[in-house]
Amino acid sequence: MTRLDFASDRFLPYLPEACQVNPGAYGFELALWLSNALMQAGIATGYPMSEDWGWFIEYVEGEAEFMIGCGCAADEGDGYRGQPLRWSVFVRQVLSLRQRWRGQATPALAAKLTRAIVAVLEADGITVRVEE
């Protein structure tokens, strides 16, 4: 799994804390923006979906499926102070048991997807740190 970290006030929540998936679990605005930015780059993902830790979008190419998670390290209310938050985006291939047994991971596709995400973030002026 590859993780991208950055700080920004670009994706702060606009709905109140009570509308978030959990207190301080922001990321809808980032996931929605990322889905749109990737589409503009020719990479179609799904719409954002929630998890208790934040939000994610799915990317499918052939039989390869990826989860692109979007979240931040924040306490309840941090998203409403107008200050940059520490955001994380991760790219993880979703493999069935059968795909794992057959060794059907596609790390080259994961790397391509990660590069595209870094490119759209950097094109928006965001400095990204990549952790493998």
DRENZAPA-405601 format. One record per residue (C-alpha): residue in three letters; x, y, z. Coordinates in steps of 0.25 Angstrom, whole numbers, plus 5000, padded with zeros to 4 digits. Layout:
REM residues N
alaXYZ/...
//
This chain:
REM residues 132
met500050005000/thr500550144996/arg500250265005/leu500250415001/asp500350515012/phe500150665011/ala499650785019/ser498550875013/asp497350965016/arg496850935002/phe495950815006/leu495350865019/pro493950815022/tyr492750905018/leu491650825025/pro491550835041/glu492350735049/ala491050655052/cys490950625037/gln492350555037/val492450405037/asn493150415051/pro493650535059/gly494950595052/ala494850485041/tyr494850585029/gly495150555015/phe493950555006/glu494350685000/leu495750634997/ala495150504991/leu494150574982/trp495150674977/leu496150554975/ser495050484967/asn494850604958/ala496350634956/leu496650494952/met495450494943/gln496050614936/ala497350534935/gly496650424928/ile496450334940/ala495050304944/thr494750264958/gly493450244966/tyr492750344975/pro493250364989/met492750264999/ser492950265014/glu493650185024/asp493750215039/trp495150265037/gly494850355025/trp494550345011/phe494950264999/ile494750254984/glu494950124976/tyr495750104963/val495549984954/glu496349944942/gly496049804936/glu496049714948/ala496849804956/glu496149884967/phe496749994976/met496250074988/ile496750214989/gly496550255003/cys496450405007/gly496550455021/cys497250535031/ala497850535045/ala496950635053/asp496150645065/glu494750685066/gly494550825061/asp495850845055/gly495250855041/tyr494550985045/arg495751065049/gly496151105035/gln497551045038/pro498250945029/leu498050795033/arg498950675031/trp498350595020/ser498650455015/val498250385003/phe498550235001/val498550144989/arg498249994992/gln497949884983/val496649804987/leu496949654984/ser496049544986/leu496549414992/arg496649354979/gln497449474973/arg498449464985/trp498649314982/arg498849334968/gly499849454970/gln498949544962/ala499449674969/thr499749784959/pro500749874966/ala501049944952/leu499649994951/ala499650034966/ala500950114963/lys500250184951/leu499050224959/thr499950274970/arg500750364960/ala499450414955/ile498950454968/val500250524972/ala500150594958/val498750654961/leu499150694975/glu500450764971/ala499750834959/asp498850894970/gly500050944977/ile500050834988/thr501450774992/val501250624994/arg502150535002/val502050384997/glu502250265006/glu502350125000/
//
